[in-house]
């Protein structure tokens, strides 16, 4: 086994069977079935706005928010610090960014 510079550089550690990161893509224009469905439903006038939204949703920032919101689960707080029922759910800030 040839070593070319550290453990991470071993010839056996070349990862070639993974897809590229899903970021910097337009999730509306890249989805032909969705684009065609919007056009056939007579909503073609909204194509530019949907394309803008698709570009935003496919950005690295928004995809990162989604990953973070999935990683950190919501927390149910049934009682406050005094023992009174509060029934509040606390979400990670990334979840709120996605819902804006």
C-alpha positions as CSV (number, residue, x, y, z in Angstrom):
1,X,0.0,0.0,0.0
2,X,1.6,3.2,-1.1
3,X,1.5,6.2,1.3
4,X,1.6,9.6,-0.3
5,X,1.3,11.9,2.6
6,X,-0.6,11.1,5.8
7,X,-3.3,8.7,6.7
8,X,-6.0,10.6,4.8
9,X,-3.9,10.3,1.6
10,X,-3.6,6.5,1.5
11,X,-4.3,5.1,-2.0
12,X,-7.1,3.1,-0.4
13,X,-8.9,6.2,0.8
14,X,-9.9,7.6,-2.5
15,X,-13.7,8.0,-2.4
16,X,-15.1,8.0,-5.9
17,X,-18.6,6.4,-5.5
18,X,-20.3,9.4,-3.8
19,X,-22.5,12.0,-5.6
20,X,-21.4,15.6,-5.5
21,X,-22.9,17.8,-2.8
22,X,-26.4,19.0,-3.5
23,X,-25.9,22.8,-3.4
24,X,-25.9,25.6,-5.8
25,X,-28.7,24.0,-7.8
26,X,-32.1,25.3,-8.8
27,X,-34.6,22.9,-7.3
28,X,-37.4,24.2,-9.5
29,X,-35.9,24.4,-13.0
30,X,-33.9,21.2,-12.2
31,X,-37.1,19.3,-11.6
32,X,-38.5,18.9,-15.1
33,X,-41.7,17.1,-13.9
34,X,-42.5,20.0,-11.5
35,X,-41.8,22.7,-14.1
36,X,-43.9,20.8,-16.7
37,X,-46.7,20.4,-14.1
38,X,-46.7,24.1,-13.3
39,X,-46.8,25.0,-17.0
40,X,-49.6,22.5,-17.8
41,X,-51.7,23.7,-14.8
42,X,-51.7,27.2,-16.4
43,X,-49.4,28.7,-13.8
44,X,-46.6,29.6,-16.3
45,X,-46.9,33.2,-15.3
46,X,-45.3,32.3,-12.0
47,X,-42.3,30.6,-13.5
48,X,-39.8,33.4,-12.8
49,X,-40.9,33.6,-9.1
50,X,-40.7,29.8,-8.7
51,X,-37.3,29.7,-10.4
52,X,-36.1,32.3,-7.9
53,X,-37.5,30.3,-5.0
54,X,-35.9,27.1,-6.4
55,X,-32.5,28.8,-6.6
56,X,-32.8,30.0,-3.0
57,X,-33.9,26.6,-1.8
58,X,-31.0,24.9,-3.6
59,X,-28.4,27.2,-2.1
60,X,-25.8,25.9,0.3
61,X,-27.1,28.1,3.1
62,X,-30.7,26.8,2.9
63,X,-29.6,23.2,2.5
64,X,-27.4,23.7,5.5
65,X,-30.3,25.0,7.5
66,X,-32.3,21.8,6.6
67,X,-29.5,19.6,7.7
68,X,-29.1,21.4,11.0
69,X,-32.9,21.4,11.6
70,X,-33.0,17.6,11.0
71,X,-29.9,17.0,13.2
72,X,-31.3,18.9,16.3
73,X,-34.7,17.6,17.3
74,X,-37.4,19.8,18.7
75,X,-37.6,19.8,22.5
76,X,-41.0,19.5,24.3
77,X,-41.0,21.4,27.5
78,X,-44.1,20.3,29.5
79,X,-43.5,22.4,32.6
80,X,-41.8,25.7,33.4
81,X,-39.2,26.0,36.2
82,X,-41.9,26.5,38.8
83,X,-43.7,23.2,37.9
84,X,-46.6,24.9,36.0
85,X,-47.6,23.3,32.7
86,X,-46.2,25.2,29.8
87,X,-46.6,22.8,26.8
88,X,-43.9,24.6,24.7
89,X,-41.9,23.2,21.9
90,X,-38.4,24.7,21.3
91,X,-37.0,24.4,17.8
92,X,-33.5,25.0,16.6
93,X,-33.1,28.5,15.0
94,X,-32.4,26.8,11.6
95,X,-35.9,25.4,11.6
96,X,-37.3,29.0,12.0
97,X,-35.1,30.2,9.1
98,X,-36.6,27.5,6.9
99,X,-40.1,28.5,7.8
100,X,-39.6,32.2,6.9
